[in-house]
Protein backbone atom coordinates (compact mmCIF):
# COMPACT_ATOMS: atom_id res chain seq x y z
CA UNK A 1 0.00 0.00 0.00
CA UNK A 2 1.23 3.49 -0.86
CA UNK A 3 0.08 6.60 0.99
CA UNK A 4 0.12 10.01 -0.66
CA UNK A 5 -0.15 12.20 2.43
CA UNK A 6 -0.93 15.78 1.44
CA UNK A 7 0.74 17.45 4.40
CA UNK A 8 0.26 21.18 5.15
CA UNK A 9 1.92 23.38 2.56
CA UNK A 10 3.83 25.19 5.35
CA UNK A 11 6.06 22.11 5.63
CA UNK A 12 7.20 22.37 2.01
CA UNK A 13 10.90 22.65 1.15
CA UNK A 14 10.52 26.25 -0.04
CA UNK A 15 11.88 29.46 1.45
CA UNK A 16 8.64 31.25 0.63
CA UNK A 17 5.24 29.73 -0.12
CA UNK A 18 3.60 30.77 -3.41
CA UNK A 19 0.24 32.49 -3.39
CA UNK A 20 -0.55 32.14 -7.09
CA UNK A 21 -1.35 29.00 -9.08
CA UNK A 22 0.66 30.15 -12.10
CA UNK A 23 3.81 30.46 -9.96
CA UNK A 24 3.43 26.85 -8.79
CA UNK A 25 3.16 25.56 -12.35
CA UNK A 26 5.99 27.79 -13.50
CA UNK A 27 9.18 28.20 -11.49
CA UNK A 28 8.04 26.27 -8.38
CA UNK A 29 7.83 22.99 -10.33
CA UNK A 30 11.52 23.24 -11.17
CA UNK A 31 12.49 24.48 -7.70
CA UNK A 32 10.82 21.51 -6.00
CA UNK A 33 12.52 19.12 -8.43
CA UNK A 34 15.94 20.62 -7.69
CA UNK A 35 15.33 20.53 -3.92
CA UNK A 36 14.42 16.84 -4.13
CA UNK A 37 17.44 16.00 -6.31
CA UNK A 38 15.41 15.04 -9.39
CA UNK A 39 17.18 17.75 -11.42
CA UNK A 40 20.94 17.97 -10.94
CA UNK A 41 22.04 18.99 -14.43
CA UNK A 42 20.48 19.85 -17.77
CA UNK A 43 18.87 16.86 -19.44
CA UNK A 44 16.85 16.24 -22.59
CA UNK A 45 13.69 15.90 -20.51
CA UNK A 46 13.19 17.10 -16.92
CA UNK A 47 10.43 16.12 -14.51
CA UNK A 48 8.90 19.62 -14.34
CA UNK A 49 8.52 19.67 -18.14
CA UNK A 50 6.91 16.23 -18.04
CA UNK A 51 4.40 17.30 -15.37
CA UNK A 52 3.32 20.37 -17.35
CA UNK A 53 2.88 18.34 -20.54
CA UNK A 54 1.03 15.50 -18.80
CA UNK A 55 -1.34 17.87 -16.99
CA UNK A 56 -2.10 19.61 -20.29
CA UNK A 57 -2.87 16.24 -21.93
CA UNK A 58 -5.02 15.03 -19.01
CA UNK A 59 -7.14 18.20 -18.91
CA UNK A 60 -8.63 17.27 -22.30
CA UNK A 61 -10.79 14.10 -22.40
CA UNK A 62 -9.58 11.47 -24.88
CA UNK A 63 -10.64 7.96 -25.80
CA UNK A 64 -9.55 5.64 -23.00
CA UNK A 65 -7.33 3.70 -25.43
CA UNK A 66 -5.15 6.84 -25.79
CA UNK A 67 -4.08 6.92 -22.15
CA UNK A 68 -0.79 5.11 -22.62
CA UNK A 69 2.80 5.88 -21.73
CA UNK A 70 3.60 6.17 -25.44
CA UNK A 71 0.81 8.72 -26.01
CA UNK A 72 1.98 10.83 -23.07
CA UNK A 73 5.59 10.67 -24.28
CA UNK A 74 4.56 11.74 -27.78
CA UNK A 75 2.54 14.66 -26.41
CA UNK A 76 5.44 15.72 -24.17
CA UNK A 77 7.92 15.65 -27.05
CA UNK A 78 5.56 17.62 -29.30
CA UNK A 79 5.14 20.32 -26.66
CA UNK A 80 8.89 20.51 -26.01
CA UNK A 81 9.69 20.43 -29.72
CA UNK A 82 12.17 17.58 -29.37
CA UNK A 83 12.60 14.05 -30.61
CA UNK A 84 13.72 11.68 -27.93
CA UNK A 85 14.02 7.95 -27.47
CA UNK A 86 12.07 6.20 -24.77
CA UNK A 87 15.12 5.63 -22.51
CA UNK A 88 15.78 9.21 -21.25
CA UNK A 89 12.06 9.84 -20.96
CA UNK A 90 11.45 6.64 -18.99
CA UNK A 91 14.42 7.34 -16.71
CA UNK A 92 12.99 10.78 -15.95
CA UNK A 93 9.51 9.60 -14.91
CA UNK A 94 10.65 6.51 -12.97
CA UNK A 95 13.43 8.00 -10.84
CA UNK A 96 13.47 7.54 -7.08
CA UNK A 97 11.96 10.56 -5.35
CA UNK A 98 9.14 11.18 -7.84
CA UNK A 99 6.50 10.10 -5.29
CA UNK A 100 7.71 12.64 -2.70
CA UNK A 101 7.91 15.30 -5.42
CA UNK A 102 4.30 14.69 -6.51
CA UNK A 103 3.06 14.67 -2.91
CA UNK A 104 4.72 17.99 -2.06
CA UNK A 105 3.47 19.55 -5.29
CA UNK A 106 -0.12 18.45 -4.62
CA UNK A 107 0.08 19.74 -1.03
CA UNK A 108 1.12 23.21 -2.17
CA UNK A 109 -1.37 23.31 -5.06
CA UNK A 110 -4.43 22.28 -3.04
CA UNK A 111 -3.31 24.55 -0.19
CA UNK A 112 -3.42 27.58 -2.50
CA UNK A 113 -6.79 26.47 -3.93
CA UNK A 114 -8.22 26.11 -0.42
CA UNK A 115 -7.01 29.60 0.49
CA UNK A 116 -8.79 31.02 -2.55
CA UNK A 117 -12.06 29.45 -1.38
CA UNK A 118 -11.60 31.10 2.02
CA UNK A 119 -12.59 34.36 0.37
CA UNK A 120 -15.94 32.69 -0.29
CA UNK A 121 -19.50 33.59 0.40
CA UNK A 122 -22.44 32.22 2.34
CA UNK A 123 -21.76 28.51 1.74
CA UNK A 124 -18.24 28.74 3.19
CA UNK A 125 -19.54 30.47 6.30
CA UNK A 126 -22.32 27.98 6.94
CA UNK A 127 -19.95 24.98 6.61
CA UNK A 128 -17.65 26.54 9.21
CA UNK A 129 -20.65 27.33 11.38
CA UNK A 130 -21.75 23.69 11.18
CA UNK A 131 -18.29 22.41 12.16
CA UNK A 132 -18.32 24.74 15.16
CA UNK A 133 -21.77 23.53 16.25
CA UNK A 134 -20.57 19.92 16.03
CA UNK A 135 -17.37 20.71 17.98
CA UNK A 136 -15.10 19.38 15.21
CA UNK A 137 -12.15 20.90 13.35
CA UNK A 138 -13.05 19.52 9.93
CA UNK A 139 -15.71 17.55 8.05
CA UNK A 140 -14.13 14.82 5.90
CA UNK A 141 -15.86 12.51 3.42
CA UNK A 142 -14.06 9.24 2.65
CA UNK A 143 -14.63 6.95 -0.32
CA UNK A 144 -12.75 4.63 -2.65
CA UNK A 145 -12.56 4.35 -6.42
CA UNK A 146 -11.26 1.47 -8.48
CA UNK A 147 -8.65 2.37 -11.05
CA UNK A 148 -8.85 -0.08 -13.95
CA UNK A 149 -5.64 -1.31 -15.54
CA UNK A 150 -4.95 -3.03 -18.82
CA UNK A 151 -5.45 -6.83 -18.62
CA UNK A 152 -1.78 -7.52 -19.35
CA UNK A 153 -0.86 -5.61 -16.18
CA UNK A 154 -1.86 -8.75 -14.27
CA UNK A 155 1.29 -10.41 -15.60
CA UNK A 156 3.39 -7.28 -14.97
CA UNK A 157 2.25 -6.45 -11.44
CA UNK A 158 0.94 -9.77 -10.13
CA UNK A 159 -0.70 -9.57 -6.70
CA UNK A 160 -0.21 -5.79 -6.58
CA UNK A 161 -3.13 -5.27 -8.96
CA UNK A 162 -5.68 -7.86 -7.89
CA UNK A 163 -9.27 -7.08 -8.78
CA UNK A 164 -12.57 -8.62 -7.73
CA UNK A 165 -12.59 -10.62 -10.96
CA UNK A 166 -9.73 -12.71 -12.34
CA UNK A 167 -9.97 -11.21 -15.83
CA UNK A 168 -9.31 -7.58 -14.88
CA UNK A 169 -6.54 -5.76 -13.06
CA UNK A 170 -7.04 -2.74 -10.83
CA UNK A 171 -5.65 -0.46 -8.18
CA UNK A 172 -7.91 1.23 -5.66
CA UNK A 173 -7.67 4.83 -4.55
CA UNK A 174 -8.94 5.66 -1.06
CA UNK A 175 -9.62 9.40 -0.94
CA UNK A 176 -10.30 11.55 2.13
CA UNK A 177 -11.78 14.85 0.93
CA UNK A 178 -12.24 17.83 3.27
CA UNK A 179 -15.67 19.45 2.83
CA UNK A 180 -14.59 22.35 5.02
CA UNK A 181 -11.26 23.17 3.34
CA UNK A 182 -12.13 21.91 -0.17
CA UNK A 183 -8.96 19.85 -0.48
CA UNK A 184 -7.68 16.28 -0.26
CA UNK A 185 -6.50 15.19 3.20
CA UNK A 186 -4.78 11.99 2.04
CA UNK A 187 -4.87 9.36 -0.68
CA UNK A 188 -4.08 5.67 -0.23
CA UNK A 189 -3.21 3.45 -3.18
CA UNK A 190 -3.88 -0.26 -2.69
CA UNK A 191 -4.64 -3.33 -4.79
CA UNK A 192 -8.13 -3.57 -6.26
CA UNK A 193 -9.28 -5.94 -3.53
CA UNK A 194 -7.83 -3.77 -0.75
CA UNK A 195 -9.97 -3.46 2.36
CA UNK A 196 -11.43 0.04 2.71
CA UNK A 197 -11.36 -0.18 6.51
CA UNK A 198 -7.61 -0.84 6.62
CA UNK A 199 -6.98 2.29 4.55
CA UNK A 200 -8.55 4.79 6.95
CA UNK A 201 -5.77 6.93 8.45
CA UNK A 202 -7.40 7.69 11.81
CA UNK A 203 -4.29 9.47 13.13
CA UNK A 204 -4.63 12.10 10.38
CA UNK A 205 -8.30 12.73 11.17
CA UNK A 206 -8.07 13.67 14.85
CA UNK A 207 -10.76 16.12 15.89
CA UNK A 208 -12.67 15.68 12.61
CA UNK A 209 -16.07 14.32 11.64
CA UNK A 210 -15.76 11.59 8.99
CA UNK A 211 -18.56 10.39 6.71
CA UNK A 212 -18.27 6.89 5.19
CA UNK A 213 -20.45 4.39 3.34
CA UNK A 214 -21.36 0.83 4.32
CA UNK A 215 -18.04 -0.66 3.14
CA UNK A 216 -16.36 0.92 6.17
CA UNK A 217 -18.63 -0.58 8.85
CA UNK A 218 -16.40 -2.40 11.33
CA UNK A 219 -16.25 -2.69 15.10
CA UNK A 220 -12.44 -2.49 14.95
CA UNK A 221 -12.56 0.71 12.87
CA UNK A 222 -15.14 2.27 15.19
CA UNK A 223 -12.88 1.57 18.19
CA UNK A 224 -9.89 2.99 16.31
CA UNK A 225 -11.77 6.20 15.50
CA UNK A 226 -12.97 6.53 19.09
CA UNK A 227 -9.39 6.16 20.35
CA UNK A 228 -8.25 9.01 18.06
CA UNK A 229 -11.10 11.36 19.02
CA UNK A 230 -12.67 11.12 15.57
CA UNK A 231 -16.42 11.59 15.22
CA UNK A 232 -18.10 9.51 12.52
CA UNK A 233 -21.32 8.80 10.68
CA UNK A 234 -21.13 5.47 8.83
CA UNK A 235 -23.86 3.83 6.82
CA UNK A 236 -24.44 0.31 8.12
CA UNK A 237 -25.75 -3.09 7.03
CA UNK A 238 -28.68 -4.96 8.51
CA UNK A 239 -26.67 -8.20 8.76
CA UNK A 240 -24.96 -7.13 12.00
CA UNK A 241 -25.93 -9.12 15.10
CA UNK A 242 -27.34 -6.90 17.80
CA UNK A 243 -30.39 -5.96 19.81
CA UNK A 244 -31.98 -2.70 20.88
CA UNK A 245 -31.47 -1.73 24.53
CA UNK A 246 -33.08 1.76 24.46
CA UNK A 247 -34.86 4.10 22.04
CA UNK A 248 -35.10 7.88 21.72
CA UNK A 249 -37.14 10.62 20.10
CA UNK A 250 -35.84 11.44 16.59
CA UNK A 251 -36.14 15.21 16.99
CA UNK A 252 -35.41 15.93 20.65
CA UNK A 253 -33.06 13.02 21.46
CA UNK A 254 -34.93 12.38 24.71
CA UNK A 255 -35.56 8.81 25.89
CA UNK A 256 -39.00 7.48 25.00
CA UNK A 257 -41.32 6.52 27.83
CA UNK A 258 -42.70 3.57 25.87
CA UNK A 259 -39.66 1.38 25.15
CA UNK A 260 -41.48 -0.93 22.71
CA UNK A 261 -38.33 -1.54 20.64
CA UNK A 262 -36.23 -2.91 23.50
CA UNK A 263 -35.11 -6.49 22.81
CA UNK A 264 -35.74 -6.36 19.05
CA UNK A 265 -32.88 -7.31 16.74
CA UNK A 266 -31.52 -5.25 13.86
CA UNK A 267 -33.62 -6.93 11.17
CA UNK A 268 -36.83 -6.16 13.07
CA UNK A 269 -35.67 -2.56 13.48
CA UNK A 270 -35.17 -2.30 9.71
CA UNK A 271 -38.73 -3.47 9.03
CA UNK A 272 -40.07 -0.83 11.40
CA UNK A 273 -37.79 1.86 9.91
CA UNK A 274 -39.26 1.30 6.44
CA UNK A 275 -42.43 2.93 7.84
CA UNK A 276 -41.11 5.21 10.60
CA UNK A 277 -37.62 6.45 11.49
CA UNK A 278 -36.02 5.36 14.78
CA UNK A 279 -33.06 6.43 16.95
CA UNK A 280 -31.79 3.64 19.23
CA UNK A 281 -28.86 2.29 21.21
CA UNK A 282 -27.82 -1.10 19.83
CA UNK A 283 -25.92 -3.74 21.80
CA UNK A 284 -23.62 -5.59 19.38
CA UNK A 285 -23.25 -9.28 20.24
CA UNK A 286 -19.98 -9.77 18.35
CA UNK A 287 -17.83 -7.32 20.34
CA UNK A 288 -20.06 -6.36 23.28
CA UNK A 289 -20.09 -2.68 22.35
CA UNK A 290 -23.07 -0.31 22.46
CA UNK A 291 -23.51 1.89 19.40
CA UNK A 292 -25.95 4.62 18.53
CA UNK A 293 -27.91 3.64 15.40
CA UNK A 294 -30.30 5.82 13.43
CA UNK A 295 -32.71 3.86 11.22
CA UNK A 296 -34.07 6.47 8.81
CA UNK A 297 -37.05 6.15 6.49
CA UNK A 298 -35.94 7.51 3.12
CA UNK A 299 -37.87 10.22 1.23
CA UNK A 300 -40.46 8.94 -1.23
CA UNK A 301 -38.64 10.69 -4.09
CA UNK A 302 -35.53 8.54 -3.51
CA UNK A 303 -34.71 6.04 -6.28
CA UNK A 304 -33.22 3.56 -3.84
CA UNK A 305 -34.92 0.16 -3.66
CA UNK A 306 -34.30 0.00 0.09
CA UNK A 307 -36.87 2.20 1.89
CA UNK A 308 -34.61 2.83 4.91
CA UNK A 309 -31.00 3.57 5.81
CA UNK A 310 -28.96 2.54 8.86
CA UNK A 311 -26.40 4.99 10.23
CA UNK A 312 -23.87 4.28 13.00
CA UNK A 313 -22.49 7.31 14.82
CA UNK A 314 -20.65 8.34 17.97
CA UNK A 315 -22.15 11.85 17.97
CA UNK A 316 -24.12 12.32 21.17
CA UNK A 317 -27.81 13.20 21.11
CA UNK A 318 -27.22 16.56 22.75
CA UNK A 319 -25.09 17.51 19.71
CA UNK A 320 -27.22 16.09 16.88
CA UNK A 321 -30.65 14.46 16.74
CA UNK A 322 -31.56 11.46 14.59
CA UNK A 323 -32.88 13.44 11.64
CA UNK A 324 -29.69 15.51 11.62
CA UNK A 325 -27.53 12.35 11.50
CA UNK A 326 -29.20 11.31 8.24
CA UNK A 327 -28.69 14.79 6.78
CA UNK A 328 -25.04 14.80 7.87
CA UNK A 329 -24.43 11.58 5.96
CA UNK A 330 -25.85 13.19 2.83
CA UNK A 331 -22.88 15.60 2.82
CA UNK A 332 -20.79 12.60 1.72
CA UNK A 333 -22.29 13.15 -1.74
CA UNK A 334 -19.58 15.79 -2.27
CA UNK A 335 -16.80 13.20 -2.40
CA UNK A 336 -18.96 11.12 -4.78
CA UNK A 337 -19.13 14.14 -7.11
CA UNK A 338 -15.38 14.66 -6.79
CA UNK A 339 -14.68 11.03 -7.72
CA UNK A 340 -17.18 11.07 -10.58
CA UNK A 341 -15.38 14.13 -11.89
CA UNK A 342 -12.00 12.41 -11.59
CA UNK A 343 -13.29 9.45 -13.58
CA UNK A 344 -14.89 11.39 -16.40
CA UNK A 345 -13.07 14.68 -16.67
CA UNK A 346 -9.56 14.13 -15.34
CA UNK A 347 -8.82 10.90 -17.17
CA UNK A 348 -8.64 8.78 -14.03
CA UNK A 349 -10.78 5.98 -15.46
CA UNK A 350 -7.78 3.72 -15.74
CA UNK A 351 -4.05 3.87 -15.25
CA UNK A 352 -1.40 3.68 -17.93
CA UNK A 353 0.06 0.28 -18.74
CA UNK A 354 3.20 0.36 -16.62
CA UNK A 355 4.61 -2.17 -14.19
CA UNK A 356 6.48 0.67 -12.45
CA UNK A 357 4.57 1.90 -9.40
CA UNK A 358 6.38 5.26 -9.50
CA UNK A 359 5.05 5.97 -13.00
CA UNK A 360 1.54 5.04 -11.91
CA UNK A 361 1.78 7.41 -8.94
CA UNK A 362 3.06 10.20 -11.20
CA UNK A 363 0.10 9.61 -13.52
CA UNK A 364 -2.38 9.69 -10.62
CA UNK A 365 -0.74 12.83 -9.25
CA UNK A 366 -0.98 14.61 -12.61
CA UNK A 367 -4.67 13.65 -12.85
CA UNK A 368 -5.23 15.23 -9.43
CA UNK A 369 -3.32 18.35 -10.48
CA UNK A 370 -5.55 18.59 -13.56
CA UNK A 371 -8.62 18.25 -11.33
CA UNK A 372 -7.25 20.90 -8.98
CA UNK A 373 -6.72 23.34 -11.85
CA UNK A 374 -10.28 22.83 -13.06
CA UNK A 375 -11.52 23.44 -9.52
CA UNK A 376 -9.41 26.61 -9.34
CA UNK A 377 -10.70 28.05 -12.61
CA UNK A 378 -14.26 27.03 -11.78
CA UNK A 379 -13.95 28.84 -8.44
CA UNK A 380 -12.75 31.98 -10.21
CA UNK A 381 -15.68 31.86 -12.62
CA UNK A 382 -18.12 31.39 -9.72
CA UNK A 383 -16.42 34.26 -7.85
CA UNK A 384 -15.32 31.82 -5.13
CA UNK A 385 -18.91 31.04 -4.12
CA UNK A 386 -19.34 27.30 -3.79
CA UNK A 387 -23.13 27.52 -4.11
CA UNK A 388 -22.67 28.88 -7.67
CA UNK A 389 -20.32 26.08 -8.73
CA UNK A 390 -21.32 22.77 -10.32
CA UNK A 391 -18.48 20.48 -9.19
CA UNK A 392 -19.26 17.68 -11.63
CA UNK A 393 -19.53 20.00 -14.63
CA UNK A 394 -16.25 21.69 -13.72
CA UNK A 395 -14.41 18.35 -13.65
CA UNK A 396 -15.92 17.13 -16.91
CA UNK A 397 -15.16 20.14 -19.07
CA UNK A 398 -11.94 20.21 -21.16
CA UNK A 399 -9.34 22.91 -20.65
CA UNK A 400 -7.50 23.95 -23.81
CA UNK A 401 -4.61 26.39 -23.96
CA UNK A 402 -3.38 25.34 -20.53
CA UNK A 403 0.17 24.50 -21.63
CA UNK A 404 0.65 27.88 -23.32
CA UNK A 405 -0.54 29.59 -20.13
CA UNK A 406 1.94 27.64 -17.98
CA UNK A 407 4.77 28.09 -20.46
CA UNK A 408 4.25 31.86 -20.49
CA UNK A 409 5.24 31.92 -16.81
CA UNK A 410 8.22 29.61 -17.39
CA UNK A 411 9.50 31.89 -20.17
CA UNK A 412 8.95 34.98 -17.97
CA UNK A 413 6.60 36.60 -20.46
CA UNK A 414 4.89 39.87 -19.55
CA UNK A 415 1.91 39.86 -17.20
CA UNK A 416 -0.43 40.98 -19.97
CA UNK A 417 0.32 37.82 -21.98
CA UNK A 418 -0.23 35.58 -18.96
CA UNK A 419 -3.46 37.42 -18.07
CA UNK A 420 -4.79 37.18 -21.66
CA UNK A 421 -4.17 33.43 -21.82
CA UNK A 422 -5.79 32.94 -18.42
CA UNK A 423 -8.88 34.88 -19.49
CA UNK A 424 -9.21 32.61 -22.54
CA UNK A 425 -9.30 29.58 -20.20
CA UNK A 426 -11.83 31.26 -17.90
CA UNK A 427 -14.11 32.04 -20.83
CA UNK A 428 -14.26 28.29 -21.61
CA UNK A 429 -15.22 27.43 -18.03
CA UNK A 430 -17.86 30.15 -17.81
CA UNK A 431 -19.97 28.49 -20.50
CA UNK A 432 -20.43 25.27 -18.55
CA UNK A 433 -19.83 25.36 -14.80
CA UNK A 434 -22.01 28.23 -13.57
CA UNK A 435 -25.44 27.56 -12.14
CA UNK A 436 -28.14 29.87 -10.85
CA UNK A 437 -29.80 27.58 -8.32
CA UNK A 438 -30.09 23.94 -7.38
CA UNK A 439 -32.68 21.78 -9.11
CA UNK A 440 -35.82 20.89 -7.17
CA UNK A 441 -34.82 17.20 -7.29
CA UNK A 442 -31.41 17.92 -5.72
CA UNK A 443 -33.11 19.89 -2.98
CA UNK A 444 -35.61 17.09 -2.24
CA UNK A 445 -32.86 14.44 -2.16
CA UNK A 446 -30.59 16.66 -0.04
CA UNK A 447 -27.83 16.81 -2.67
CA UNK A 448 -27.47 20.59 -2.72
CA UNK A 449 -24.77 21.43 -0.17
CA UNK A 450 -25.91 24.89 1.07
CA UNK A 451 -29.55 23.76 1.37
CA UNK A 452 -28.46 20.55 3.10
CA UNK A 453 -26.28 22.31 5.68
CA UNK A 454 -29.02 24.82 6.43
CA UNK A 455 -31.34 21.86 7.11
CA UNK A 456 -28.77 20.37 9.52
CA UNK A 457 -28.44 23.68 11.35
CA UNK A 458 -32.23 23.76 11.69
CA UNK A 459 -32.11 20.33 13.36
CA UNK A 460 -29.50 21.65 15.80
CA UNK A 461 -31.86 24.56 16.45
CA UNK A 462 -34.64 22.10 17.31
CA UNK A 463 -32.36 20.48 19.89
CA UNK A 464 -31.68 23.84 21.51
CA UNK A 465 -35.41 24.63 21.64
CA UNK A 466 -36.17 21.26 23.23
CA UNK A 467 -33.36 21.72 25.74
CA UNK A 468 -34.64 25.16 26.75
CA UNK A 469 -38.16 23.76 27.01
CA UNK A 470 -36.94 21.02 29.33
CA UNK A 471 -35.19 23.57 31.56
CA UNK A 472 -38.43 25.58 31.78
CA UNK A 473 -40.42 22.47 32.62
CA UNK A 474 -42.15 22.27 29.24
CA UNK A 475 -41.04 18.78 28.33
CA UNK A 476 -41.59 17.98 24.63
CA UNK A 477 -43.59 15.01 23.50
CA UNK A 478 -41.59 11.81 23.57
CA UNK A 479 -43.91 9.55 21.63
Secondary structure, DSSP 4 states (H G I P E B T S, - for coil): -EEEE---GGGSS-SS---SHHHIIIIIHHHHHHHTTS-SS--SS-HHHHHHHHHHHHTS---GGG-SHHHHHHHHHHHHT----HHHHHHHHTSTTHHHHHHHHHHHHHHHHHHHHTT--HHHHHHHHHHHHTT-SEEEEEEEEEEEE-TTHHHHHGGGG--SSTT-EEEEEEEEEETTTTEEEEEEEEETT--TGGG--GGGGTTEEEEE-GGG--HHHHHHHHHTT-EEEEE--TTS-EEEEEEE-TTT-PBPSS-TTTT-BHHHHHHHHTTS-EEEEEEETTT--EEEEEEEEPPTT---SSSEEEEEE---TTT--HHHHHHHHHTTHHHHHHHHHHHHHSSTTB--S-S-HHHHHHHHHHHHHHHHHHHHHHHHHTTT-GGGB-HHHHHHS---SHHHHHHHHHTT--HHHHHHHHHHHHHHHHTTSB-SS--HHHHHTT--HHHHHHHHHHHHHHHHHHHHHHHTT-PPP--
